[in-house]
Amino acid sequence: MTHLPSGKAREKFVDTINRVACGNERVVVRRGGKEVAAVVPIADLRLLEELEGRIDLVDARAALVETKKKGAKSLDGILKKLGL
């Protein structure tokens, strides 16, 4: 994985994109010495999105199990409890 200061990433934007797209490289952009962004191949992004979707599905299933055990609450009841 390559690390670039934001100024250099800006100057060499086309080269950075080409390294990522053609070379399947990941580039981390730093500003003030801190990592602030990453440029990754689209396949990496798609994989990350798929993993997030699976995590959301696991969380949703767990919420359904909890609802079956404890019962559901109405939206009106929740809003009232929150004072909304």
Summary of the structure (lengths in Angstrom):
residues: 84
radius of gyration: 21.5
end to end distance: 47.7
largest distance: 57.3
contacts: 175
relative contact order: 0.10
helix: 63%
strand: 18%
